[in-house]
C-alpha cells in the first residue's frame, strides 16, 4: 500500500492522531465525536492510517517512578574496535535500556537507561566495560517529553 506523507494527512487525520496520542484507549465513538465523523468513518480512517504505516501501534505510558525507577541515565557508548555488533546485542538484551539510538559521530550509541538507584548504573556499565567506552549523565528533568512530530 502506498505510504502517506505528512502533507497527505488532512485535518481529520491529524485530529485523530493527536487524539490517540493523548489517549490511545478512547473508544471509536469518542474519537468520532471529537473529529465530527461517524464511528465507521473513523474506523476506516484508522485502518487506512495503520495500513499506510502512519500509525504503527498503540502503547501505554508508564510512570517509571511508580515502578520503582527513581533515576534515568543517558549513556554515550563507543564500542572498542571490532565489537560494534557485540555491544549492540548487549544493549538490546539489557532490560533496563529503554531506548537506544545508533548515531553518527565519535559515539555509536546513545542509550537511555532506567535505574532504581545509582549503584545499578555501575553494574550495567561494568557489563559493557570490556567491549566499549561509556560516558554517562543522570537525567535531572525532561522539559520536552517524547511527543508527536509536526503533523501539518
C-alpha positions, 0 to 999 in steps of 0.5 A, a space after each residue: 500500500 502506498 505510504 502517506 506523507 505528512 502533507 497527505 494527512 488532512 485535518 481529520 487525520 491529524 485530529 485523530 492522531 493527536 487524539 490517540 496520542 493523548 489517549 490511545 484507549 478512547 473508544 471509536 465513538 469518542 474519537 468520532 465525536 471529537 473529529 465530527 465523523 461517524 464511528 465507521 468513518 473513523 474506523 476506516 480512517 484508522 485502518 487506512 492510517 495503520 495500513 499506510 504505516 502512519 500509525 504503527 501501534 498503540 502503547 501505554 505510558 508508564 510512570 517509571 517512578 511508580 515502578 520503582 525507577 527513581 533515576 534515568 541515565 543517558 549513556 554515550 557508548 563507543 564500542 572498542 574496535 571490532 565489537 560494534 555488533 557485540 555491544 549492540 546485542 548487549 544493549 538490546 538484551 539489557 532490560 533496563 535500556 529503554 531506548 537506544 539510538 545508533 548515531 553518527 559521530 565519535 559515539 555509536 550509541 546513545 542509550 537511555 537507561 532506567 535505574 532504581 538507584 545509582 549503584 545499578 548504573 555501575 553494574 550495567 556499565 561494568 557489563 559493557 566495560 570490556 567491549 566499549 567506552 561509556 560516558 554517562 549523565 543522570 537525567 535531572 528533568 525532561 522539559 520536552 517529553 517524547 511527543 508527536 512530530 509536526 503533523 501539518 
